[in-house]
Amino acid sequence: MSQQYQHDVLVIGSGAAGLSLALTLPGHLRIAVLSKGDLANGSTFWAQGGVAAVLDDADTVQSHVEDTLNAGGGLCHEDAVRFTVEHSREAIQWLIDQGVPFTRDDDPDHEEGSFEFHLTREGGHSHRRIIHAADATGAAIFKTLLAQARLRPNIELLEQRVAVDLITERRLGLTGDRCLGAYVLNRNTGEVDTFGARFTVLATGGAAKVYLYTSNPDGACGDGIAMAWRAGCRVANLEFNQFHPTCLYHPQAKSFLVTEALRGEGAVLKLPNGERFMPRFDPRAELAPRDIVARAIDHEMKRLGIDCVYLDISHKPAEFITTHFPTVYERCLAFGIDITRQSIPVVPAAHYTCGGVMVDEQGRTDVPGLYAIGETTFTGLHGANRMASNSLLECFVYGRSAAAHIVGLLPHIAMPEALPHWDASQVTDSDEDVIIAHNWDELRRFMWDYVGIVRTTKRLQRAEHRVRLLLDEIDEFYSNYKVSRDLIELRNLAQVAELMIRSAMQRKESRGLHYTLDYPEMLPEARDTILVPPTFDD
Ligand SMILES: Cc1cc2nc3c(=O)[nH]c(=O)nc-3n(C[C@H](O)[C@H](O)[C@H](O)COP(=O)(O)OP(=O)(O)OC[C@H]3O[C@@H](n4cnc5c(N)ncnc54)[C@H](O)[C@@H]3O)c2cc1C
């Protein structure tokens, strides 16, 4: 029997964004935080490097702003960048107050009174400004925030709950546009429950799983983007997908990044015949920026029809390799690859979704009562290329500002009346799950081949044709069969894929992460690609 729930705030997503919003809200509010798997399901847990913020006395807001604008290929919104950076110090202080065990600065020359935590530097940043917890920052942040949330009796943490769709006044045929909550599949009971809420927040992460190879965990299916789109929200800049050049290529190795530091220490990229190819693409060879290396690998894979290329550091002494890269060494060894003697099979992998649901500085979407925060959003911060470690920062800054905005509106917004139950009277159990599995594979493969690192108009047209067929097939399946996590994710991935393809086709230039052989030049004027859902024009 399906259940009805009522909360003041429904937060869909238990990563950095969702947890920071829930913890910033006052303790008298009834809050539900949902995760479609276990609570550690999102990308947050896997973040390694750290969080960018202006913390060092020698650093300035202006410098962080300029670095971000430079990385973003002329497409960042300067106001959003400034807003994020100006709130970076207080966001980090909040994390420190929650108890996040950031690595301390144990440098003997550390000056009395200066910032006490260690700051590292990453690509694109002109100062040391990355605060981190060794090389497992995301896990440290997630565990700390989760522990804090568990101490709060007003926060209900619900695992194995997959939001299927948002409930809006429009969807119920009422006058108005307000979001009233969501229908949510409880994977423990198989029922779709109704969550009514005064405010609903999408904190569902990115959509990198739309590609065959990704560094993201399994849940990164763009659910929030697809749900928001169906509810009437605009989305923007979905053609900008960041690819990490070197992910381990092995049938059993899901999503393992081979750190860029290997190339920093002299590892070279080779073709299956042993030929080194990067010098042909860029004078900096393996040390060229991420997007250039990813593009070169993609080019060679497509040219030769090969499944992967090879990263080789075996010319360095074994002891150097095992002491500098213990994690990579151990992980590869577990798959039978001894990196002190063998090269590592690698492919580029989809890593970060720069575009998403359009929001303002308070995380408000186009639908009243619906907020979005974190990787699922388009705030204007990342432009055409995300700068390293700005993404976690965005989760905290917008999570906290959305919470503050919700608090301001509380006195004016009542709890929605009882909402209709999910109607499952017309659907049956599927006996054709093979269709879902097949469509999953097909979608991710053609997105990789046709809408990947290097694009052409012809490839995009092919992808558009394929995705429309898939969407029809999935729609039919969705109308006739009971929902499952796989079906919900496939439906959302296909929707987001269609939006990505459409966005890529609209951009008649190459800029940042969007590179097309048909329009290799950058246009003088930088413009966002904004897609408006049909309900908006009704
Ligand atoms: C390997 C890796 C390393 C990274 N390193 C860094 C780094 O060093 N610094 C940095 O700034 N960024 C880094 N990033 C990016 C950063 O981790 C993410 O952008 C950020 O964690 C996203 O947080 P989020 O809260 O928006 O979403 P996530 O942490 O991805 O959480 C999404 C949540 O939404 C839930 N969810 C999704 N769909 C539904 C649904 N339909 N119903 C219910 N729940 C749902 C999931 O279960 C999950 O709880 C890295 C990413 C990866 C993959």
The ligand as a Gaussian input file, in Angstrom:
#p B3LYP/6-31G(d) Opt

LIG

0 1
 C       35.694000      10.938000      -8.887000
 C       35.264000      12.369000      -8.660000
 C       36.144000      13.283000      -8.094000
 C       35.734000      14.613000      -7.882000
 N       36.599000      15.489000      -7.255000
 C       36.163000      16.744000      -6.961000
 C       36.972000      17.637000      -6.199000
 O       38.066000      17.292000      -5.749000
 N       36.492000      18.893000      -5.953000
 C       35.274000      19.310000      -6.403000
 O       34.890000      20.471000      -6.145000
 N       34.482000      18.481000      -7.118000
 C       34.885000      17.211000      -7.381000
 N       34.070000      16.380000      -8.080000
 C       32.713000      16.849000      -8.429000
 C       31.858000      16.879000      -7.155000
 O       32.154000      15.744000      -6.379000
 C       30.370000      16.884000      -7.482000
 O       30.087000      17.908000      -8.397000
 C       29.540000      17.120000      -6.207000
 O       29.891000      16.191000      -5.216000
 C       28.048000      17.010000      -6.511000
 O       27.342000      17.060000      -5.289000
 P       25.766000      17.055000      -5.295000
 O       25.340000      17.156000      -3.870000
 O       25.266000      18.037000      -6.257000
 O       25.364000      15.612000      -5.873000
 P       25.849000      14.149000      -5.476000
 O       26.900000      14.131000      -4.439000
 O       26.144000      13.447000      -6.745000
 O       24.542000      13.525000      -4.797000
 C       23.386000      13.250000      -5.536000
 C       22.342000      12.684000      -4.592000
 O       21.075000      12.672000      -5.247000
 C       20.463000      11.407000      -5.071000
 N       19.544000      11.226000      -6.187000
 C       19.773000      11.397000      -7.508000
 N       18.655000      11.144000      -8.210000
 C       17.693000      10.840000      -7.313000
 C       16.330000      10.457000      -7.409000
 N       15.698000      10.360000      -8.588000
 N       15.653000      10.190000      -6.264000
 C       16.267000      10.267000      -5.053000
 N       17.556000      10.604000      -4.906000
 C       18.257000      10.879000      -6.032000
 C       21.614000      10.443000      -5.010000
 O       21.195000       9.213000      -4.404000
 C       22.587000      11.244000      -4.155000
 O       22.221000      11.111000      -2.793000
 C       34.450000      15.041000      -8.286000
 C       33.571000      14.118000      -8.861000
 C       33.956000      12.796000      -9.045000
 C       32.980000      11.826000      -9.644000

